[in-house]
Amino acid sequence: MLIPHDTRIALDVVVDLVNTAPERDGPGVDDRGDDGLGDVAALYAFVQKYNISDVGDLGEHDLNAVREVRDRFENVFAAPDARTAADLINRLVASAGTTPRLTDHDGYDWHVHYFAPGASVAEHLAADCGMALAFMIVAGEQERLRRCEAPGCGRAFVDLSRNRSRRYCDSRTCGNRLHVAAYRARRREAAG
């Protein structure tokens, strides 16, 4: 699957944004009980981590708006089918007041920004990340928007494996943890 650079970055941003949400059923194995966007300083850190452009001063209003957008993106990852995901994405992108425009800033080649000039950080995320998810739906790849299958995890990820077989958010943590547990169980059974 060929994904343009700016779309790939937007997919990384939306996954990380969704994964800042506190776990709904209490803390899991990766201690996700706390909100990764607990305050305005955390929002600034998120914006800096992804070098999100055209963001001015941030406040509590911005934090609450980004949390709302995050919740809406969570619903896209939980959507049971492409039609439901498309409806959620359409509403999210429309609410952001998208204004597609070509740009080549900060050393990047030409790419499209979907947020309007002067947009809030929440509108920026809704527009650019929403369009990245829209491209996944258009490509018939909604099933690639997944949640980790490791017990107690449930983190979001985009499965970009060639054969759509990725099951865990991170093979080094969740995948290895389950493989080690299965190995130890087989050893106990063999010894037992």
N, C-alpha and C positions, 0 to 999 in steps of 0.2 A: 504494500500500500504506500503510495507516494504522498507524503504530507509536506506542504511548503514549510519553510523555516518558521515564519511568523505564526502559522497555525499550530505547529508543534509547541512553540513557546506558550501560546495561549492555552493549549491542552495541559501543559505542565502547571501553569498558573491555576487553572480551574481545579485540577486535582488537588494541588496543595491547599487551595482555598477551602474546598470541601473538607479536607482532612484537618482543618483547624477547628472544626466543630467539635464540641464535647460529645462524647459517646452518649447516646440516648438512654441506654440501659445500665449506666454506671461504668466505672473504669474498667478497661480491658487489660490485656497483657502488656500493652505499650503505654499504660497509664494515660489514656485519652480522656480522663474525667474533666480536665480543665479546658477552658476555651482558649484555643491558640490565638484568638483575637480578643484577649481579655481586656485590653485597654488601647488607648490611642497610640501609645508607644509601640505596641505590638503591630498595629496597623501600619505605622511608619516603617517598621522593620520589614513587614511583608512587601510594602511598596518598594523599598530599597533592594530587597533580595531579588526581585524580578525586574528591577530597573524600569518600573512603570512610568511612562512619560506623561508630561502635561498634568502633573498632580501638584496642587498648591498646598496651602496649609490645611491640615486635617483636624477635625474636632469630633466631639461625641456624636454629632449628627451623622458625620461620615461613617463612623464606626458602626452605628446602628443600621445605616443604609447598606453597608457592605455585609453585615450579618444577615440582613434580609435577602440580599442577592445570593449569599452562600446557601441559605435555606432553600431557595428556589433551584439552585444548581443541584443540591442534594436530591431534590425531587426528580430531576432529569436522570440522575444515576440510578434511582429506584424505579424508574418508569418500566412497566411490564412489556411495552412494545414500542416500535418506532413512531406510530401515530400519536401515542400519548406523549412521548418525548418531544416530538415535533410541535405539538400544541404548547407544551410548557416552554420550549425554546422560543417559539413565535411570540408568546406573550412577554417573555423576559426581554427579548431583543427590541420589541416594539416599545416597551416601557422605558428603554434607554434612549430612545430618540436617535437611532442610528443615522449616521451621516458618513457613508463611505468616502474615503479620500486616499489618494496615493501619497506616500511619503518616503523619504530616504534619509533618515536622521541617524545620528550617533554611529556612523560607520556601517549601518545595515543597508543592503541593497533595497530596491523598491519593494514596498509591501503596502498592504491596505490597513488603514486604521478605520474602524467602524464607529468610533465614538465621535460625537460632535466636539468641535473646538470649545474649550471651557467647560467640558463635562465634568461632573463629579467623579471621584474615584469609583463609586458604586456603578455609575452609568458606564464608565470606561470598562470595568470588568464585565458588566452585563452585556455590553455590545461586543467587545472583542472575543471574550470567552464564549459567549452565546453563539457567535458566528462560527467559532472553531467547532463547537458541538454540532451546529447545523450542518457543517461540511461532513461530519461523521455520519449523520442521518442520510444526507444526500448520497453518500457513497455506499449506503446500505450496510453500515458498520455499527449500528446502534448496540449490538451485542458486545462490542469491544469496550463499552462503558461499564465497568464492573466494580464489584466490591470484593475484597479479599475473603477467601473461603476459610482462612485459618480461624479456629475457634477463638472467640474473644477479640478479634481484630475488626474486620469490616471496613478497613480503609478503602477509599476510592482509588482506582487506577484506570488507565486506558491500556488495554491489551494490544500492543503493537507487534506481537509475535506473528510470525509468518502464518502459522496454522491456527491462530486464535486459541491457543491452549494454555495461556498463562492463568494461574489460579490464585496466586498470592501477590500482595502488594509489593513485596520485596523477597526475592528468593533467598537472600542471605540471612534474613531474620525469620520471617514467618515460614517460608519454605523449609529452611534448614531445621528450624525448631520442630516442625512436624515430622521431618524425615528422621531426625535424631530420636524423637519419641517413639516412632514406629520401629526403628532399629533396636532400641532398648527393650521394647515390648517383645520383639522377636527373640532377642537374646534371653530374656527372662523365661519365655515360653520354652525355648530350647533347653535351658538349664533346668527347668522346672519340674 
